[in-house]
Amino acid sequence: MTTVRVVITLKPGVLDAQGQAVRQGLHALGYEGVSEVRVGKHIEITMPDEASVDEISAMCDRFLANPLIEEWKIETDALPSRRPS
Amino acid sequence: MTTVRVVITLKPGVLDAQGQAVRQGLHALGYEGVSEVRVGKHIEITMPDEASVDEISAMCDRFLANPLIEEWKIETDALPSRRPS
């Protein structure tokens, strides 16, 4: 089994209301130096070793991310680019 | 300005209802091989260059994470371990 990390973030320019709320909270606690906060999702998926990057990309496009406003990237040590047939 | 990434995840053993829902969704789409999904938060904080790891750790402990059920780690290129005085 392999564990793959997918990081989903709002595209640059898309309003991040959650991030703004966190920034205001940090300012209220005295961390005035924080100039911007962006909040995204971090998803760890445990899959069979023979899973491919293409398969994970399809999951992101079809289900995990909203391609209109979000972008995603896969972080893993080593995955074959295609599933062996 | 430096951008620091904080990844907040549920501690091992804590029930991840959101992750289970995502896993069921992926199974329903045909990705039967997915055995586990854990969902966490990915926070990008833009701060002055002189910010220290200690300061970000304090933010996580006081505000960003719930230390009862969550753990966090800081991912950044280079930060001084203490704020210069």
Backbone of each chain as nested JSON, in Angstrom:
{
  "chains": [
    {"id": "A", "residues": [
      {"number": 1, "name": "MET", "atoms": {"N": [0.837, -1.2, 0.0], "CA": [0.0, 0.0, 0.0], "C": [0.878, 1.259, 0.0]}},
      {"number": 2, "name": "THR", "atoms": {"N": [0.433, 2.251, -0.71], "CA": [1.146, 3.526, -0.77], "C": [0.228, 4.617, -0.24]}},
      {"number": 3, "name": "THR", "atoms": {"N": [0.784, 5.557, 0.468], "CA": [-0.012, 6.707, 0.895], "C": [0.399, 7.919, 0.079]}},
      {"number": 4, "name": "VAL", "atoms": {"N": [-0.577, 8.498, -0.593], "CA": [-0.352, 9.64, -1.471], "C": [-0.964, 10.869, -0.818]}},
      {"number": 5, "name": "ARG", "atoms": {"N": [-0.261, 11.977, -0.866], "CA": [-0.806, 13.222, -0.322], "C": [-1.284, 14.114, -1.463]}},
      {"number": 6, "name": "VAL", "atoms": {"N": [-2.505, 14.567, -1.364], "CA": [-3.047, 15.505, -2.341], "C": [-3.324, 16.822, -1.611]}},
      {"number": 7, "name": "VAL", "atoms": {"N": [-2.779, 17.899, -2.127], "CA": [-3.002, 19.216, -1.533], "C": [-3.895, 20.012, -2.478]}},
      {"number": 8, "name": "ILE", "atoms": {"N": [-5.045, 20.445, -1.961], "CA": [-6.014, 21.174, -2.765], "C": [-6.096, 22.594, -2.237]}},
      {"number": 9, "name": "THR", "atoms": {"N": [-5.84, 23.556, -3.101], "CA": [-5.866, 24.961, -2.684], "C": [-6.746, 25.753, -3.63]}},
      {"number": 10, "name": "LEU", "atoms": {"N": [-7.263, 26.86, -3.137], "CA": [-8.013, 27.755, -4.011], "C": [-7.058, 28.373, -5.018]}},
      {"number": 11, "name": "LYS", "atoms": {"N": [-7.548, 28.574, -6.233], "CA": [-6.715, 29.224, -7.241], "C": [-6.372, 30.644, -6.8]}},
      {"number": 12, "name": "PRO", "atoms": {"N": [-5.205, 31.144, -7.221], "CA": [-4.867, 32.527, -6.878], "C": [-5.962, 33.459, -7.41]}},
      {"number": 13, "name": "GLY", "atoms": {"N": [-6.346, 34.405, -6.608], "CA": [-7.381, 35.347, -7.034], "C": [-8.771, 34.991, -6.542]}},
      {"number": 14, "name": "VAL", "atoms": {"N": [-8.967, 33.735, -6.167], "CA": [-10.277, 33.34, -5.638], "C": [-10.346, 33.749, -4.162]}},
      {"number": 15, "name": "LEU", "atoms": {"N": [-11.426, 34.406, -3.793], "CA": [-11.583, 34.88, -2.415], "C": [-11.555, 33.707, -1.437]}},
      {"number": 16, "name": "ASP", "atoms": {"N": [-10.681, 33.817, -0.434], "CA": [-10.573, 32.761, 0.571], "C": [-11.139, 33.3, 1.893]}},
      {"number": 17, "name": "ALA", "atoms": {"N": [-12.436, 33.137, 2.081], "CA": [-13.103, 33.688, 3.264], "C": [-12.576, 33.035, 4.541]}},
      {"number": 18, "name": "GLN", "atoms": {"N": [-12.331, 31.719, 4.471], "CA": [-11.819, 31.009, 5.643], "C": [-10.434, 31.539, 6.025]}},
      {"number": 19, "name": "GLY", "atoms": {"N": [-9.604, 31.742, 5.006], "CA": [-8.269, 32.282, 5.269], "C": [-8.331, 33.672, 5.887]}},
      {"number": 20, "name": "GLN", "atoms": {"N": [-9.257, 34.498, 5.411], "CA": [-9.388, 35.844, 5.982], "C": [-9.833, 35.783, 7.436]}},
      {"number": 21, "name": "ALA", "atoms": {"N": [-10.723, 34.846, 7.738], "CA": [-11.172, 34.695, 9.128], "C": [-10.008, 34.268, 10.017]}},
      {"number": 22, "name": "VAL", "atoms": {"N": [-9.183, 33.344, 9.526], "CA": [-8.026, 32.909, 10.307], "C": [-7.061, 34.073, 10.515]}},
      {"number": 23, "name": "ARG", "atoms": {"N": [-6.852, 34.87, 9.464], "CA": [-5.941, 36.02, 9.585], "C": [-6.449, 36.991, 10.644]}},
      {"number": 24, "name": "GLN", "atoms": {"N": [-7.738, 37.263, 10.619], "CA": [-8.306, 38.168, 11.629], "C": [-8.138, 37.596, 13.032]}},
      {"number": 25, "name": "GLY", "atoms": {"N": [-8.327, 36.29, 13.16], "CA": [-8.15, 35.654, 14.466], "C": [-6.717, 35.78, 14.957]}},
      {"number": 26, "name": "LEU", "atoms": {"N": [-5.765, 35.57, 14.043], "CA": [-4.354, 35.694, 14.435], "C": [-4.023, 37.128, 14.817]}},
      {"number": 27, "name": "HIS", "atoms": {"N": [-4.576, 38.088, 14.078], "CA": [-4.343, 39.499, 14.43], "C": [-4.895, 39.792, 15.818]}},
      {"number": 28, "name": "ALA", "atoms": {"N": [-6.093, 39.252, 16.096], "CA": [-6.71, 39.498, 17.402], "C": [-5.872, 38.913, 18.528]}},
      {"number": 29, "name": "LEU", "atoms": {"N": [-5.105, 37.864, 18.228], "CA": [-4.237, 37.254, 19.243], "C": [-2.886, 37.966, 19.346]}},
      {"number": 30, "name": "GLY", "atoms": {"N": [-2.679, 38.97, 18.494], "CA": [-1.439, 39.736, 18.587], "C": [-0.423, 39.441, 17.505]}},
      {"number": 31, "name": "TYR", "atoms": {"N": [-0.747, 38.52, 16.597], "CA": [0.193, 38.21, 15.51], "C": [-0.09, 39.161, 14.345]}},
      {"number": 32, "name": "GLU", "atoms": {"N": [0.317, 40.413, 14.538], "CA": [-0.018, 41.463, 13.564], "C": [0.787, 41.307, 12.278]}},
      {"number": 33, "name": "GLY", "atoms": {"N": [1.891, 40.579, 12.347], "CA": [2.755, 40.474, 11.182], "C": [2.202, 39.6, 10.071]}},
      {"number": 34, "name": "VAL", "atoms": {"N": [1.191, 38.801, 10.382], "CA": [0.639, 37.892, 9.375], "C": [-0.085, 38.709, 8.309]}},
      {"number": 35, "name": "SER", "atoms": {"N": [0.389, 38.631, 7.086], "CA": [-0.221, 39.476, 6.063], "C": [-1.248, 38.727, 5.223]}},
      {"number": 36, "name": "GLU", "atoms": {"N": [-1.088, 37.426, 5.086], "CA": [-2.08, 36.68, 4.311], "C": [-2.151, 35.242, 4.796]}},
      {"number": 37, "name": "VAL", "atoms": {"N": [-3.35, 34.695, 4.767], "CA": [-3.546, 33.283, 5.114], "C": [-4.424, 32.662, 4.036]}},
      {"number": 38, "name": "ARG", "atoms": {"N": [-4.002, 31.514, 3.531], "CA": [-4.817, 30.754, 2.576], "C": [-5.023, 29.365, 3.157]}},
      {"number": 39, "name": "VAL", "atoms": {"N": [-6.26, 28.919, 3.176], "CA": [-6.572, 27.617, 3.754], "C": [-6.962, 26.641, 2.648]}},
      {"number": 40, "name": "GLY", "atoms": {"N": [-6.356, 25.489, 2.666], "CA": [-6.678, 24.46, 1.687], "C": [-6.883, 23.123, 2.364]}},
      {"number": 41, "name": "LYS", "atoms": {"N": [-7.045, 22.085, 1.551], "CA": [-7.262, 20.743, 2.082], "C": [-6.038, 19.869, 1.847]}},
      {"number": 42, "name": "HIS", "atoms": {"N": [-5.811, 19.002, 2.78], "CA": [-4.682, 18.077, 2.709], "C": [-5.277, 16.68, 2.857]}},
      {"number": 43, "name": "ILE", "atoms": {"N": [-5.21, 15.893, 1.8], "CA": [-5.867, 14.592, 1.795], "C": [-4.822, 13.497, 1.633]}},
      {"number": 44, "name": "GLU", "atoms": {"N": [-4.821, 12.547, 2.54], "CA": [-3.92, 11.401, 2.447], "C": [-4.736, 10.191, 2.017]}},
      {"number": 45, "name": "ILE", "atoms": {"N": [-4.345, 9.61, 0.899], "CA": [-5.084, 8.488, 0.323], "C": [-4.184, 7.257, 0.338]}},
      {"number": 46, "name": "THR", "atoms": {"N": [-4.652, 6.195, 0.961], "CA": [-3.9, 4.94, 0.976], "C": [-4.434, 4.045, -0.131]}},
      {"number": 47, "name": "MET", "atoms": {"N": [-3.551, 3.688, -1.045], "CA": [-3.943, 2.952, -2.254], "C": [-2.979, 1.81, -2.509]}},
      {"number": 48, "name": "PRO", "atoms": {"N": [-3.354, 0.904, -3.394], "CA": [-2.417, -0.172, -3.749], "C": [-1.165, 0.403, -4.416]}},
      {"number": 49, "name": "ASP", "atoms": {"N": [-0.072, -0.342, -4.307], "CA": [1.191, 0.144, -4.846], "C": [1.138, 0.367, -6.345]}},
      {"number": 50, "name": "GLU", "atoms": {"N": [0.267, -0.376, -7.033], "CA": [0.266, -0.255, -8.483], "C": [-0.583, 0.919, -8.983]}},
      {"number": 51, "name": "ALA", "atoms": {"N": [-1.109, 1.711, -8.073], "CA": [-1.879, 2.888, -8.493], "C": [-0.964, 3.861, -9.235]}},
      {"number": 52, "name": "SER", "atoms": {"N": [-1.523, 4.575, -10.181], "CA": [-0.713, 5.476, -10.99], "C": [-1.102, 6.924, -10.714]}},
      {"number": 53, "name": "VAL", "atoms": {"N": [-0.22, 7.814, -11.102], "CA": [-0.504, 9.244, -10.972], "C": [-1.748, 9.601, -11.784]}},
      {"number": 54, "name": "ASP", "atoms": {"N": [-1.897, 8.95, -12.942], "CA": [-3.072, 9.242, -13.77], "C": [-4.369, 8.954, -13.023]}},
      {"number": 55, "name": "GLU", "atoms": {"N": [-4.384, 7.869, -12.273], "CA": [-5.59, 7.492, -11.551], "C": [-5.901, 8.521, -10.464]}},
      {"number": 56, "name": "ILE", "atoms": {"N": [-4.868, 8.956, -9.755], "CA": [-5.086, 9.952, -8.697], "C": [-5.507, 11.287, -9.309]}},
      {"number": 57, "name": "SER", "atoms": {"N": [-4.897, 11.625, -10.438], "CA": [-5.303, 12.861, -11.121], "C": [-6.776, 12.811, -11.489]}},
      {"number": 58, "name": "ALA", "atoms": {"N": [-7.229, 11.651, -11.954], "CA": [-8.637, 11.517, -12.331], "C": [-9.534, 11.684, -11.108]}},
      {"number": 59, "name": "MET", "atoms": {"N": [-9.115, 11.106, -9.97], "CA": [-9.894, 11.284, -8.737], "C": [-10.034, 12.761, -8.397]}},
      {"number": 60, "name": "CYS", "atoms": {"N": [-8.923, 13.491, -8.494], "CA": [-8.946, 14.914, -8.148], "C": [-9.893, 15.663, -9.079]}},
      {"number": 61, "name": "ASP", "atoms": {"N": [-9.776, 15.392, -10.376], "CA": [-10.595, 16.118, -11.347], "C": [-12.072, 15.79, -11.202]}},
      {"number": 62, "name": "ARG", "atoms": {"N": [-12.367, 14.513, -10.922], "CA": [-13.771, 14.087, -10.915], "C": [-14.456, 14.331, -9.583]}},
      {"number": 63, "name": "PHE", "atoms": {"N": [-13.696, 14.31, -8.5], "CA": [-14.37, 14.238, -7.2], "C": [-13.766, 15.137, -6.116]}},
      {"number": 64, "name": "LEU", "atoms": {"N": [-12.45, 15.104, -5.973], "CA": [-11.859, 15.743, -4.789], "C": [-11.804, 17.262, -4.89]}},
      {"number": 65, "name": "ALA", "atoms": {"N": [-11.523, 17.772, -6.08], "CA": [-11.358, 19.216, -6.234], "C": [-12.44, 19.786, -7.139]}},
      {"number": 66, "name": "ASN", "atoms": {"N": [-12.724, 21.047, -6.947], "CA": [-13.626, 21.771, -7.843], "C": [-12.759, 22.529, -8.844]}},
      {"number": 67, "name": "PRO", "atoms": {"N": [-12.655, 22.032, -10.083], "CA": [-11.689, 22.623, -11.01], "C": [-11.987, 24.075, -11.389]}},
      {"number": 68, "name": "LEU", "atoms": {"N": [-13.187, 24.544, -11.1], "CA": [-13.494, 25.94, -11.396], "C": [-12.706, 26.881, -10.49]}},
      {"number": 69, "name": "ILE", "atoms": {"N": [-12.564, 26.518, -9.232], "CA": [-11.957, 27.45, -8.283], "C": [-10.752, 26.874, -7.559]}},
      {"number": 70, "name": "GLU", "atoms": {"N": [-10.497, 25.583, -7.736], "CA": [-9.409, 24.976, -6.971], "C": [-8.361, 24.362, -7.891]}},
      {"number": 71, "name": "GLU", "atoms": {"N": [-7.152, 24.294, -7.372], "CA": [-6.097, 23.556, -8.06], "C": [-5.525, 22.552, -7.07]}},
      {"number": 72, "name": "TRP", "atoms": {"N": [-4.876, 21.538, -7.574], "CA": [-4.392, 20.479, -6.694], "C": [-3.029, 20.022, -7.161]}},
      {"number": 73, "name": "LYS", "atoms": {"N": [-2.298, 19.448, -6.233], "CA": [-1.047, 18.802, -6.617], "C": [-0.862, 17.543, -5.787]}},
      {"number": 74, "name": "ILE", "atoms": {"N": [-0.154, 16.597, -6.387], "CA": [0.077, 15.302, -5.76], "C": [1.485, 15.302, -5.2]}},
      {"number": 75, "name": "GLU", "atoms": {"N": [1.609, 14.913, -3.948], "CA": [2.929, 14.832, -3.335], "C": [3.164, 13.389, -2.911]}},
      {"number": 76, "name": "THR", "atoms": {"N": [4.121, 12.756, -3.537], "CA": [4.419, 11.372, -3.183], "C": [5.865, 11.09, -3.526]}},
      {"number": 77, "name": "ASP", "atoms": {"N": [6.363, 10.011, -2.995], "CA": [7.764, 9.695, -3.226], "C": [7.974, 9.161, -4.641]}},
      {"number": 78, "name": "ALA", "atoms": {"N": [7.275, 8.117, -4.96], "CA": [7.487, 7.512, -6.271], "C": [6.222, 6.777, -6.699]}},
      {"number": 79, "name": "LEU", "atoms": {"N": [5.717, 7.168, -7.829], "CA": [4.562, 6.466, -8.398], "C": [4.831, 6.313, -9.892]}},
      {"number": 80, "name": "PRO", "atoms": {"N": [4.481, 5.15, -10.452], "CA": [4.611, 5.031, -11.902], "C": [3.643, 5.994, -12.573]}},
      {"number": 81, "name": "SER", "atoms": {"N": [4.057, 6.519, -13.711], "CA": [3.206, 7.517, -14.364], "C": [1.977, 6.858, -14.957]}},
      {"number": 82, "name": "ARG", "atoms": {"N": [2.041, 5.574, -15.237], "CA": [0.86, 4.87, -15.752], "C": [0.72, 3.548, -15.009]}},
      {"number": 83, "name": "ARG", "atoms": {"N": [-0.51, 3.133, -14.91], "CA": [-0.769, 1.861, -14.242], "C": [-0.291, 0.718, -15.113]}},
      {"number": 84, "name": "PRO", "atoms": {"N": [0.49, -0.217, -14.556], "CA": [0.92, -1.339, -15.399], "C": [-0.276, -2.191, -15.822]}},
      {"number": 85, "name": "SER", "atoms": {"N": [-0.286, -2.61, -17.078], "CA": [-1.44, -3.355, -17.572], "C": [-1.158, -4.848, -17.556]}}
    ]},
    {"id": "B", "residues": [
      {"number": 1, "name": "MET", "atoms": {"N": [9.047, 38.907, 2.975], "CA": [7.953, 38.059, 3.425], "C": [8.259, 36.588, 3.106]}},
      {"number": 2, "name": "THR", "atoms": {"N": [7.859, 35.728, 4.017], "CA": [8.044, 34.292, 3.852], "C": [6.675, 33.627, 3.89]}},
      {"number": 3, "name": "THR", "atoms": {"N": [6.491, 32.61, 3.08], "CA": [5.252, 31.84, 3.173], "C": [5.554, 30.49, 3.812]}},
      {"number": 4, "name": "VAL", "atoms": {"N": [4.856, 30.238, 4.899], "CA": [5.06, 29.016, 5.672], "C": [3.839, 28.13, 5.482]}},
      {"number": 5, "name": "ARG", "atoms": {"N": [4.064, 26.839, 5.295], "CA": [2.946, 25.904, 5.18], "C": [2.778, 25.146, 6.486]}},
      {"number": 6, "name": "VAL", "atoms": {"N": [1.568, 25.143, 6.995], "CA": [1.253, 24.353, 8.182], "C": [0.254, 23.284, 7.765]}},
      {"number": 7, "name": "VAL", "atoms": {"N": [0.569, 22.04, 8.071], "CA": [-0.33, 20.931, 7.765], "C": [-0.899, 20.407, 9.079]}},
      {"number": 8, "name": "ILE", "atoms": {"N": [-2.225, 20.432, 9.182], "CA": [-2.901, 20.002, 10.402], "C": [-3.693, 18.749, 10.086]}},
      {"number": 9, "name": "THR", "atoms": {"N": [-3.405, 17.689, 10.824], "CA": [-4.102, 16.423, 10.583], "C": [-4.647, 15.886, 11.899]}},
      {"number": 10, "name": "LEU", "atoms": {"N": [-5.669, 15.063, 11.798], "CA": [-6.178, 14.392, 12.989], "C": [-5.127, 13.405, 13.497]}},
      {"number": 11, "name": "LYS", "atoms": {"N": [-5.038, 13.27, 14.804], "CA": [-4.109, 12.3, 15.361], "C": [-4.518, 10.891, 14.931]}},
      {"number": 12, "name": "PRO", "atoms": {"N": [-3.537, 9.992, 14.813], "CA": [-3.881, 8.605, 14.492], "C": [-4.853, 8.054, 15.539]}},
      {"number": 13, "name": "GLY", "atoms": {"N": [-5.857, 7.358, 15.095], "CA": [-6.829, 6.796, 16.026], "C": [-8.064, 7.648, 16.195]}},
      {"number": 14, "name": "VAL", "atoms": {"N": [-7.981, 8.925, 15.846], "CA": [-9.16, 9.778, 15.949], "C": [-10.03, 9.543, 14.711]}},
      {"number": 15, "name": "LEU", "atoms": {"N": [-11.317, 9.326, 14.935], "CA": [-12.233, 9.051, 13.834], "C": [-12.275, 10.222, 12.853]}},
      {"number": 16, "name": "ASP", "atoms": {"N": [-12.062, 9.929, 11.574], "CA": [-12.085, 10.963, 10.542], "C": [-13.338, 10.758, 9.689]}},
      {"number": 17, "name": "ALA", "atoms": {"N": [-14.428, 11.371, 10.115], "CA": [-15.703, 11.181, 9.418], "C": [-15.642, 11.733, 7.994]}},
      {"number": 18, "name": "GLN", "atoms": {"N": [-14.969, 12.866, 7.827], "CA": [-14.859, 13.467, 6.494], "C": [-14.071, 12.536, 5.56]}},
      {"number": 19, "name": "GLY", "atoms": {"N": [-13.004, 11.963, 6.097], "CA": [-12.216, 11.038, 5.297], "C": [-13.009, 9.806, 4.902]}},
      {"number": 20, "name": "GLN", "atoms": {"N": [-13.831, 9.309, 5.814], "CA": [-14.652, 8.137, 5.488], "C": [-15.666, 8.473, 4.399]}},
      {"number": 21, "name": "ALA", "atoms": {"N": [-16.218, 9.681, 4.479], "CA": [-17.175, 10.09, 3.446], "C": [-16.491, 10.179, 2.082]}},
      {"number": 22, "name": "VAL", "atoms": {"N": [-15.273, 10.708, 2.064], "CA": [-14.535, 10.8, 0.795], "C": [-14.234, 9.397, 0.267]}},
      {"number": 23, "name": "ARG", "atoms": {"N": [-13.842, 8.503, 1.157], "CA": [-13.542, 7.128, 0.724], "C": [-14.783, 6.479, 0.117]}},
      {"number": 24, "name": "GLN", "atoms": {"N": [-15.924, 6.647, 0.762], "CA": [-17.159, 6.08, 0.207], "C": [-17.479, 6.681, -1.16]}},
      {"number": 25, "name": "GLY", "atoms": {"N": [-17.251, 7.979, -1.283], "CA": [-17.488, 8.622, -2.576], "C": [-16.59, 8.069, -3.667]}},
      {"number": 26, "name": "LEU", "atoms": {"N": [-15.305, 7.864, -3.32], "CA": [-14.369, 7.31, -4.293], "C": [-14.752, 5.879, -4.66]}},
      {"number": 27, "name": "HIS", "atoms": {"N": [-15.187, 5.091, -3.682], "CA": [-15.642, 3.724, -3.973], "C": [-16.834, 3.762, -4.914]}},
      {"number": 28, "name": "ALA", "atoms": {"N": [-17.763, 4.696, -4.656], "CA": [-18.953, 4.79, -5.501], "C": [-18.589, 5.156, -6.938]}},
      {"number": 29, "name": "LEU", "atoms": {"N": [-17.461, 5.844, -7.112], "CA": [-17.013, 6.213, -8.463], "C": [-16.191, 5.099, -9.107]}},
      {"number": 30, "name": "GLY", "atoms": {"N": [-15.959, 4.027, -8.375], "CA": [-15.249, 2.899, -8.963], "C": [-13.819, 2.731, -8.497]}},
      {"number": 31, "name": "TYR", "atoms": {"N": [-13.35, 3.632, -7.627], "CA": [-11.975, 3.497, -7.133], "C": [-11.997, 2.605, -5.895]}},
      {"number": 32, "name": "GLU", "atoms": {"N": [-12.191, 1.318, -6.149], "CA": [-12.369, 0.365, -5.045], "C": [-11.074, 0.123, -4.288]}},
      {"number": 33, "name": "GLY", "atoms": {"N": [-9.945, 0.425, -4.918], "CA": [-8.66, 0.128, -4.287], "C": [-8.322, 1.04, -3.125]}},
      {"number": 34, "name": "VAL", "atoms": {"N": [-9.018, 2.165, -3.004], "CA": [-8.695, 3.121, -1.941], "C": [-9.076, 2.51, -0.6]}},
      {"number": 35, "name": "SER", "atoms": {"N": [-8.1, 2.309, 0.266], "CA": [-8.402, 1.635, 1.527], "C": [-8.612, 2.611, 2.669]}},
      {"number": 36, "name": "GLU", "atoms": {"N": [-7.98, 3.776, 2.608], "CA": [-8.186, 4.742, 3.681], "C": [-7.979, 6.15, 3.155]}},
      {"number": 37, "name": "VAL", "atoms": {"N": [-8.758, 7.083, 3.678], "CA": [-8.602, 8.499, 3.34], "C": [-8.62, 9.288, 4.642]}},
      {"number": 38, "name": "ARG", "atoms": {"N": [-7.644, 10.16, 4.799], "CA": [-7.62, 11.061, 5.959], "C": [-7.586, 12.49, 5.416]}},
      {"number": 39, "name": "VAL", "atoms": {"N": [-8.452, 13.341, 5.933], "CA": [-8.542, 14.719, 5.445], "C": [-8.02, 15.658, 6.52]}},
      {"number": 40, "name": "GLY", "atoms": {"N": [-7.135, 16.543, 6.134], "CA": [-6.612, 17.535, 7.064], "C": [-6.647, 18.923, 6.454]}},
      {"number": 41, "name": "LYS", "atoms": {"N": [-6.045, 19.869, 7.144], "CA": [-6.014, 21.24, 6.658], "C": [-4.609, 21.623, 6.231]}},
      {"number": 42, "name": "HIS", "atoms": {"N": [-4.554, 22.453, 5.215], "CA": [-3.287, 22.933, 4.688], "C": [-3.374, 24.458, 4.714]}},
      {"number": 43, "name": "ILE", "atoms": {"N": [-2.561, 25.074, 5.547], "CA": [-2.662, 26.516, 5.748], "C": [-1.355, 27.176, 5.316]}},
      {"number": 44, "name": "GLU", "atoms": {"N": [-1.456, 28.15, 4.423], "CA": [-0.284, 28.914, 3.998], "C": [-0.342, 30.282, 4.658]}},
      {"number": 45, "name": "ILE", "atoms": {"N": [0.69, 30.594, 5.413], "CA": [0.734, 31.842, 6.174], "C": [1.884, 32.691, 5.641]}},
      {"number": 46, "name": "THR", "atoms": {"N": [1.57, 33.898, 5.21], "CA": [2.609, 34.82, 4.749], "C": [2.981, 35.744, 5.897]}},
      {"number": 47, "name": "MET", "atoms": {"N": [4.247, 35.711, 6.258], "CA": [4.725, 36.419, 7.451], "C": [6.023, 37.146, 7.13]}},
      {"number": 48, "name": "PRO", "atoms": {"N": [6.436, 38.064, 8.02], "CA": [7.736, 38.725, 7.818], "C": [8.87, 37.711, 7.866]}},
      {"number": 49, "name": "ASP", "atoms": {"N": [9.97, 38.033, 7.21], "CA": [11.094, 37.103, 7.147], "C": [11.663, 36.781, 8.521]}},
      {"number": 50, "name": "GLU", "atoms": {"N": [11.521, 37.714, 9.458], "CA": [12.144, 37.488, 10.762], "C": [11.286, 36.626, 11.688]}},
      {"number": 51, "name": "ALA", "atoms": {"N": [10.162, 36.135, 11.201], "CA": [9.326, 35.247, 12.025], "C": [10.099, 33.969, 12.346]}},
      {"number": 52, "name": "SER", "atoms": {"N": [9.833, 33.403, 13.491], "CA": [10.564, 32.211, 13.904], "C": [9.627, 31.014, 13.962]}},
      {"number": 53, "name": "VAL", "atoms": {"N": [10.229, 29.845, 13.993], "CA": [9.454, 28.614, 14.131], "C": [8.679, 28.629, 15.451]}},
      {"number": 54, "name": "ASP", "atoms": {"N": [9.308, 29.186, 16.488], "CA": [8.627, 29.242, 17.787], "C": [7.316, 30.009, 17.695]}},
      {"number": 55, "name": "GLU", "atoms": {"N": [7.339, 31.097, 16.934], "CA": [6.143, 31.924, 16.816], "C": [5.029, 31.152, 16.093]}},
      {"number": 56, "name": "ILE", "atoms": {"N": [5.403, 30.455, 15.036], "CA": [4.401, 29.697, 14.282], "C": [3.884, 28.524, 15.117]}},
      {"number": 57, "name": "SER", "atoms": {"N": [4.777, 27.912, 15.885], "CA": [4.345, 26.831, 16.768], "C": [3.322, 27.339, 17.777]}},
      {"number": 58, "name": "ALA", "atoms": {"N": [3.556, 28.542, 18.306], "CA": [2.618, 29.116, 19.268], "C": [1.266, 29.367, 18.609]}},
      {"number": 59, "name": "MET", "atoms": {"N": [1.277, 29.858, 17.374], "CA": [0.015, 30.067, 16.636], "C": [-0.757, 28.756, 16.519]}},
      {"number": 60, "name": "CYS", "atoms": {"N": [-0.043, 27.691, 16.176], "CA": [-0.705, 26.395, 15.999], "C": [-1.305, 25.927, 17.312]}},
      {"number": 61, "name": "ASP", "atoms": {"N": [-0.522, 26.037, 18.379], "CA": [-0.997, 25.544, 19.674], "C": [-2.169, 26.361, 20.202]}},
      {"number": 62, "name": "ARG", "atoms": {"N": [-2.12, 27.677, 19.981], "CA": [-3.126, 28.554, 20.58], "C": [-4.378, 28.674, 19.738]}},
      {"number": 63, "name": "PHE", "atoms": {"N": [-4.241, 28.527, 18.42], "CA": [-5.368, 28.941, 17.588], "C": [-5.67, 27.996, 16.423]}},
      {"number": 64, "name": "LEU", "atoms": {"N": [-4.643, 27.583, 15.702], "CA": [-4.917, 26.896, 14.438], "C": [-5.348, 25.448, 14.628]}},
      {"number": 65, "name": "ALA", "atoms": {"N": [-4.738, 24.769, 15.588], "CA": [-5.027, 23.345, 15.764], "C": [-5.684, 23.108, 17.113]}},
      {"number": 66, "name": "ASN", "atoms": {"N": [-6.423, 22.03, 17.187], "CA": [-6.994, 21.582, 18.459], "C": [-6.073, 20.488, 19.002]}},
      {"number": 67, "name": "PRO", "atoms": {"N": [-5.244, 20.81, 19.996], "CA": [-4.222, 19.85, 20.417], "C": [-4.779, 18.564, 21.018]}},
      {"number": 68, "name": "LEU", "atoms": {"N": [-6.066, 18.564, 21.361], "CA": [-6.65, 17.321, 21.879], "C": [-6.738, 16.251, 20.809]}},
      {"number": 69, "name": "ILE", "atoms": {"N": [-7.092, 16.656, 19.607], "CA": [-7.347, 15.659, 18.565], "C": [-6.495, 15.85, 17.319]}},
      {"number": 70, "name": "GLU", "atoms": {"N": [-5.779, 16.963, 17.233], "CA": [-5.032, 17.233, 16.008], "C": [-3.542, 17.363, 16.294]}},
      {"number": 71, "name": "GLU", "atoms": {"N": [-2.761, 17.069, 15.251], "CA": [-1.335, 17.344, 15.314], "C": [-0.977, 18.181, 14.091]}},
      {"number": 72, "name": "TRP", "atoms": {"N": [0.137, 18.857, 14.163], "CA": [0.489, 19.771, 13.065], "C": [1.978, 19.703, 12.817]}},
      {"number": 73, "name": "LYS", "atoms": {"N": [2.331, 20.079, 11.607], "CA": [3.755, 20.222, 11.321], "C": [3.951, 21.418, 10.402]}},
      {"number": 74, "name": "ILE", "atoms": {"N": [5.119, 22.002, 10.518], "CA": [5.457, 23.194, 9.752], "C": [6.358, 22.77, 8.613]}},
      {"number": 75, "name": "GLU", "atoms": {"N": [6.008, 23.207, 7.419], "CA": [6.84, 22.882, 6.255], "C": [7.316, 24.18, 5.644]}},
      {"number": 76, "name": "THR", "atoms": {"N": [8.608, 24.404, 5.703], "CA": [9.15, 25.627, 5.135], "C": [10.596, 25.373, 4.748]}},
      {"number": 77, "name": "ASP", "atoms": {"N": [11.132, 26.259, 3.962], "CA": [12.499, 26.075, 3.493], "C": [13.498, 26.381, 4.605]}},
      {"number": 78, "name": "ALA", "atoms": {"N": [13.449, 27.579, 5.109], "CA": [14.424, 27.957, 6.127], "C": [13.824, 29.031, 7.008]}},
      {"number": 79, "name": "LEU", "atoms": {"N": [13.822, 28.753, 8.291], "CA": [13.369, 29.742, 9.27], "C": [14.327, 29.664, 10.458]}},
      {"number": 80, "name": "PRO", "atoms": {"N": [14.7, 30.793, 11.042], "CA": [15.502, 30.723, 12.259], "C": [14.689, 30.088, 13.374]}},
      {"number": 81, "name": "SER", "atoms": {"N": [15.352, 29.338, 14.237], "CA": [14.608, 28.644, 15.285], "C": [14.09, 29.626, 16.329]}},
      {"number": 82, "name": "ARG", "atoms": {"N": [14.713, 30.77, 16.444], "CA": [14.222, 31.788, 17.375], "C": [14.221, 33.139, 16.672]}},
      {"number": 83, "name": "ARG", "atoms": {"N": [13.304, 33.962, 17.11], "CA": [13.211, 35.297, 16.535], "C": [14.406, 36.124, 16.995]}},
      {"number": 84, "name": "PRO", "atoms": {"N": [15.106, 36.781, 16.083], "CA": [16.234, 37.612, 16.518], "C": [15.748, 38.753, 17.394]}},
      {"number": 85, "name": "SER", "atoms": {"N": [16.492, 39.022, 18.47], "CA": [16.04, 40.068, 19.401], "C": [16.776, 41.375, 19.109]}}
    ]}
  ]
}
